Amino acid sequence: MERENHYVFLPPKTEIEEVLARVRSSSFVDFGEVSLAALLRPQLFSCRRVCVARKRSCDALYFSGIGVDQWLWFLRAYDYPREFVRFAERWRGRFEHLRFDVGIDYRSGPDGRLAPSKSSFYGTV
């Protein structure tokens, strides 16, 4: 079986049940065994849109339209290089006009726990 990438963007405040249902229906993670809290971080939910993505070899979750403080939290939480985090902290004021999209690709690891395989971020004016 080979899947095509499929992305669904939803407003988290009005479509949270749909977001949760789509995340729970993962082909790559058994959320009966793995806590949703390991993936759905409350620090990011005041975003404009949540994207639940189905990819060929994993699922992904994107938080679109977050502010600079949320972006900094994400950089720390997902262990971006300390030098880069310090750079972002130092220039935080210059980034306040931006909105960021952050994403996490994930699947279950060999032990059944959530295993993020990649994280990413994008900035928009």
C-alpha positions as a Markdown table, in Angstrom:
| # | Residue | x | y | z |
|---|---|---|---|---|
| 1 | Met | 0.0 | 0.0 | 0.0 |
| 2 | Glu | 1.3 | 3.5 | -0.8 |
| 3 | Arg | -0.5 | 6.6 | 0.4 |
| 4 | Glu | -0.6 | 10.1 | -1.0 |
| 5 | Asn | 0.0 | 13.1 | 1.2 |
| 6 | His | -3.3 | 14.5 | 2.4 |
| 7 | Tyr | -3.7 | 17.7 | 4.5 |
| 8 | Val | -6.7 | 19.0 | 6.4 |
| 9 | Phe | -6.6 | 22.4 | 8.0 |
| 10 | Leu | -9.1 | 23.1 | 10.8 |
| 11 | Pro | -9.7 | 26.0 | 13.2 |
| 12 | Pro | -8.9 | 24.5 | 16.6 |
| 13 | Lys | -11.4 | 26.6 | 18.6 |
| 14 | Thr | -14.5 | 25.5 | 16.6 |
| 15 | Glu | -13.4 | 22.1 | 15.2 |
| 16 | Ile | -11.5 | 20.5 | 18.1 |
| 17 | Glu | -13.6 | 17.4 | 18.0 |
| 18 | Glu | -12.7 | 16.9 | 14.3 |
| 19 | Val | -9.0 | 17.5 | 15.0 |
| 20 | Leu | -9.1 | 14.9 | 17.8 |
| 21 | Ala | -10.9 | 12.4 | 15.7 |
| 22 | Arg | -8.5 | 12.8 | 12.8 |
| 23 | Val | -5.4 | 12.4 | 15.1 |
| 24 | Arg | -6.9 | 9.4 | 16.8 |
| 25 | Ser | -7.5 | 7.7 | 13.4 |
| 26 | Ser | -3.8 | 7.4 | 12.7 |
| 27 | Ser | -2.5 | 4.5 | 10.7 |
| 28 | Phe | 0.9 | 4.8 | 12.4 |
| 29 | Val | 0.1 | 5.4 | 16.1 |
| 30 | Asp | -2.3 | 3.5 | 18.4 |
| 31 | Phe | -3.8 | 6.3 | 20.4 |
| 32 | Gly | -5.5 | 3.7 | 22.6 |
| 33 | Glu | -1.9 | 3.0 | 23.9 |
| 34 | Val | -0.4 | 6.4 | 23.4 |
| 35 | Ser | -1.7 | 9.6 | 25.1 |
| 36 | Leu | -2.9 | 12.3 | 22.9 |
| 37 | Ala | -1.2 | 14.7 | 25.3 |
| 38 | Ala | 2.2 | 13.5 | 24.0 |
| 39 | Leu | 1.4 | 15.2 | 20.7 |
| 40 | Leu | -1.3 | 17.8 | 21.2 |
| 41 | Arg | 0.6 | 20.4 | 23.2 |
| 42 | Pro | -1.7 | 23.1 | 24.8 |
| 43 | Gln | 1.1 | 25.6 | 24.4 |
| 44 | Leu | 0.4 | 25.6 | 20.6 |
| 45 | Phe | -3.4 | 25.5 | 20.5 |
| 46 | Ser | -4.0 | 29.2 | 20.4 |
| 47 | Cys | -3.0 | 29.0 | 16.7 |
| 48 | Arg | -5.1 | 30.0 | 13.7 |
| 49 | Arg | -5.4 | 26.5 | 12.2 |
| 50 | Val | -4.4 | 23.0 | 13.0 |
| 51 | Cys | -3.4 | 20.7 | 10.2 |
| 52 | Val | -3.7 | 17.0 | 10.5 |
| 53 | Ala | -1.7 | 15.4 | 7.7 |
| 54 | Arg | -1.5 | 11.9 | 6.4 |
| 55 | Lys | 1.8 | 11.1 | 4.7 |
| 56 | Arg | 3.3 | 8.0 | 3.0 |
| 57 | Ser | 5.3 | 6.8 | 6.0 |
| 58 | Cys | 4.0 | 8.8 | 8.9 |
| 59 | Asp | 1.3 | 11.3 | 10.1 |
| 60 | Ala | 2.0 | 14.9 | 10.9 |
| 61 | Leu | 0.4 | 17.7 | 12.9 |
| 62 | Tyr | 1.0 | 21.4 | 12.1 |
| 63 | Phe | 0.1 | 24.4 | 14.2 |
| 64 | Ser | -0.4 | 27.3 | 11.8 |
| 65 | Gly | -0.3 | 31.0 | 12.8 |
| 66 | Ile | 1.4 | 30.9 | 16.1 |
| 67 | Gly | 3.2 | 33.8 | 17.7 |
| 68 | Val | 6.9 | 34.3 | 18.5 |
| 69 | Asp | 6.6 | 33.1 | 22.1 |
| 70 | Gln | 5.0 | 29.9 | 21.0 |
| 71 | Trp | 7.6 | 29.5 | 18.3 |
| 72 | Leu | 10.4 | 29.9 | 21.0 |
| 73 | Trp | 8.6 | 27.3 | 23.2 |
| 74 | Phe | 8.5 | 24.9 | 20.2 |
| 75 | Leu | 12.2 | 25.4 | 19.5 |
| 76 | Arg | 13.1 | 24.5 | 23.1 |
| 77 | Ala | 10.6 | 21.6 | 23.4 |
| 78 | Tyr | 11.9 | 20.0 | 20.2 |
| 79 | Asp | 15.6 | 20.4 | 21.1 |
| 80 | Tyr | 16.6 | 22.8 | 18.3 |
| 81 | Pro | 20.3 | 23.7 | 18.5 |
| 82 | Arg | 21.0 | 25.9 | 21.5 |
| 83 | Glu | 22.8 | 28.4 | 19.4 |
| 84 | Phe | 19.8 | 28.8 | 17.1 |
| 85 | Val | 17.5 | 29.2 | 20.1 |
| 86 | Arg | 19.7 | 31.9 | 21.6 |
| 87 | Phe | 19.7 | 33.7 | 18.3 |
| 88 | Ala | 15.9 | 33.5 | 18.2 |
| 89 | Glu | 15.6 | 34.7 | 21.8 |
| 90 | Arg | 18.0 | 37.6 | 21.1 |
| 91 | Trp | 16.1 | 38.8 | 18.1 |
| 92 | Arg | 12.7 | 38.0 | 19.4 |
| 93 | Gly | 11.5 | 41.6 | 19.0 |
| 94 | Arg | 12.4 | 41.6 | 15.4 |
| 95 | Phe | 10.2 | 38.5 | 14.8 |
| 96 | Glu | 7.0 | 39.7 | 16.6 |
| 97 | His | 5.3 | 40.8 | 13.4 |
| 98 | Leu | 5.7 | 37.2 | 12.0 |
| 99 | Arg | 3.4 | 34.2 | 12.4 |
| 100 | Phe | 4.9 | 30.8 | 12.4 |
| 101 | Asp | 3.8 | 27.4 | 11.4 |
| 102 | Val | 5.3 | 24.5 | 13.2 |
| 103 | Gly | 5.0 | 20.8 | 12.4 |
| 104 | Ile | 5.8 | 17.4 | 13.8 |
| 105 | Asp | 6.0 | 14.2 | 11.8 |
| 106 | Tyr | 5.3 | 11.2 | 13.9 |
| 107 | Arg | 4.7 | 7.5 | 14.1 |
| 108 | Ser | 5.1 | 4.8 | 16.8 |
| 109 | Gly | 8.6 | 3.7 | 17.6 |
| 110 | Pro | 9.6 | 0.0 | 18.1 |
| 111 | Asp | 8.5 | 0.3 | 21.8 |
| 112 | Gly | 5.0 | 1.5 | 20.8 |
| 113 | Arg | 5.6 | 5.0 | 22.2 |
| 114 | Leu | 5.2 | 8.2 | 20.1 |
| 115 | Ala | 8.3 | 8.8 | 18.0 |
| 116 | Pro | 8.5 | 12.2 | 16.3 |
| 117 | Ser | 10.7 | 11.7 | 13.2 |
| 118 | Lys | 10.9 | 15.3 | 12.2 |
| 119 | Ser | 9.9 | 18.8 | 13.3 |
| 120 | Ser | 9.9 | 21.9 | 11.2 |
| 121 | Phe | 8.9 | 25.6 | 11.2 |
| 122 | Tyr | 8.0 | 28.2 | 8.7 |
| 123 | Gly | 7.6 | 32.0 | 9.1 |
| 124 | Thr | 5.0 | 34.2 | 7.3 |
| 125 | Val | 4.4 | 37.9 | 7.3 |
